[in-house]
């Protein structure tokens, strides 16, 4: 009888190893983990924890500022407005403007001697006051 070992392409965790392929892949994974660990250790040596904490604090402050701006922009300005009141106010303003325009028109159509008399009356009122 002859026994042959067959290498597998994938790792099956649920089943027992059925060949040398699993062994080789696990060795490669072990080497990759060692290398990654060494790289991480080297990077951690150069890391300044105080600087990292300052950066984190700055980012947190920027997040608060951003949230404050978002809150201001998203404010709800619902105003309880009665359409009838608005219409009435616009009508009153329109009437007022009409009366002013009418008064200005009558002032312009007066004869010049009446305009002079009314201006003298105004001056006399100011003097008497």
C-alpha positions in Angstrom: 0.0 0.0 0.0 1.1 3.5 -0.8 0.0 6.7 1.0 0.0 10.0 -0.7 -0.3 13.4 1.1 -2.2 15.9 -0.8 -1.8 19.6 -0.1 -5.0 21.6 0.1 -5.7 25.1 -1.2 -7.8 26.4 1.7 -7.7 26.2 5.5 -10.7 24.5 7.0 -11.0 25.3 10.7 -14.0 23.0 11.2 -12.2 19.9 10.0 -8.9 18.4 10.9 -5.9 19.0 8.6 -5.8 16.7 5.7 -2.5 17.6 4.2 0.7 19.6 4.2 -0.9 22.7 2.6 -2.5 23.6 6.0 0.9 23.4 7.7 2.6 25.6 5.2 -0.2 28.2 5.3 -0.1 28.3 9.1 3.7 28.8 9.0 3.3 31.7 6.6 0.6 33.2 8.8 2.8 32.9 11.8 5.7 34.7 10.0 3.3 37.4 8.8 2.1 37.9 12.4 5.6 38.2 13.7 6.5 40.8 11.1 3.4 42.8 11.8 4.1 42.7 15.5 7.7 44.0 14.9 6.5 46.8 12.6 3.9 47.8 15.2 6.5 47.8 18.0 8.8 50.0 15.8 6.0 52.5 15.1 5.0 52.6 18.8 8.6 53.7 19.7 8.3 56.8 17.6 4.9 57.7 18.8 4.6 60.7 21.1 1.6 60.1 23.4 1.4 63.8 24.4 1.2 64.8 20.8 -1.4 62.2 20.1 -3.5 63.4 23.1 -3.3 67.0 21.9 -4.5 65.9 18.4 -7.4 64.0 20.0 -8.4 67.0 22.1 -8.3 69.3 19.0 -10.4 66.9 17.0 -12.9 66.7 19.9 -13.1 70.5 20.1 -13.7 70.7 16.3 -16.5 68.1 16.6 -18.2 70.2 19.3 -17.8 73.4 17.1 -19.2 71.5 14.1 -22.1 70.3 16.2 -22.8 73.8 17.4 -22.9 75.1 13.9 -25.2 72.3 12.8 -27.5 73.0 15.7 -27.7 76.6 14.7 -28.4 75.8 11.1 -31.0 73.2 11.9 -33.0 75.4 14.3 -36.7 75.3 13.8 -38.2 78.8 13.4 -41.8 77.7 13.3 -43.9 80.8 14.0 -47.5 80.6 14.9 -48.9 83.1 12.4 -52.5 83.9 11.7 -53.1 84.6 8.0 -56.0 86.9 8.9 -53.7 89.1 11.1 -51.1 89.4 8.3 -53.7 90.3 5.7 -55.2 92.9 8.1 -51.7 94.4 8.8 -50.9 94.6 5.0 -54.3 96.2 4.4 -53.6 98.8 7.1 -50.2 99.6 5.6 -51.7 99.9 2.2 -54.3 102.3 3.5 -51.6 104.3 5.3 -49.5 104.5 2.1 -52.5 105.6 0.1 -53.3 108.4 2.6 -49.7 109.6 2.5 -49.7 109.6 -1.3 -53.0 111.5 -1.3 -51.6 114.1 1.1 -48.5 114.5 -1.0 -50.6 114.9 -4.1 -52.8 117.6 -2.5 -49.7 119.4 -1.2 -48.3 119.5 -4.7 -51.5 120.8 -6.3 -51.9 123.8 -3.9 -51.3 127.2 -5.4 -47.9 128.6 -4.4 -49.4 131.4 -2.2 -51.1 128.7 0.0 -47.9 126.8 0.3 -46.2 130.0 1.5 -49.0 130.6 4.1 -48.9 127.1 5.4 -45.1 127.3 5.8 -45.4 130.7 7.7 -48.0 129.1 10.0 -45.6 126.3 10.7 -42.8 128.8 11.6 -45.2 130.7 13.9 -46.1 127.5 15.6 -42.5 126.7 16.2 -41.8 130.2 17.6 -44.8 130.1 19.9 -43.9 126.6 21.2 
